[in-house]
Structures are given as structure tokens and as C-alpha cells.
């Protein structure tokens, strides 16, 4: 398109963001979450999601210990900050 050169780094960053976080976005939007406490006081997240594949309902359950959940939040924050920076740079380039 008209801004291909300017948007290339933002497009690469957006593609990375989607590949890393799209499945999580689907879980957040369409799944249900339960937070439990383990005996040692650490939390654990249980994610239940119902999807349809080949016309059949498939129930998926994931269990994330506290450390895994914290790592996901950290990765999401880092990638969101990087994407925001690239999109802001793109906006600055095309608005001049």
C-alpha cells in the first residue's frame, strides 16, 4: 500500500504480537477463568474454553500455576509496549 515502507516494522511487530497472543485473546474473550489457591498460598488459574472444530464441540482445560501466569502477563506487557512504540512511530511518520 501507500505506506508500505513506513509500516514495515510495525507490521512485523503486529504479526509477532498476534502469533504470540491471539490464542490467549480468544481464551480471555470466550473462556471462563477460575482462580484457586494451593496449600502453599500460591494461586493457580484454571481456564476452560469451548471451541468448535469440524462441527464438533471441543472442551479445552488449561491449568496455569502462578509462575506461568506471571510470565504470560510479563510477555504480554513487553510485547504490547513494543507494539505501541512501533504504532506511535508509524503515526508520526505518516502524519508529517
HELIX and SHEET records of a PDB file:
HELIX    1   1 UNK A    4  UNK A   30  1                                  27    
HELIX    2   2 UNK A   66  UNK A   95  1                                  30    
SHEET    1   A 3 UNK A  32  UNK A  37  0                                        
SHEET    2   A 3 UNK A  43  UNK A  53 -1                                        
SHEET    3   A 3 UNK A  56  UNK A  65 -1                                        
END                                                                             
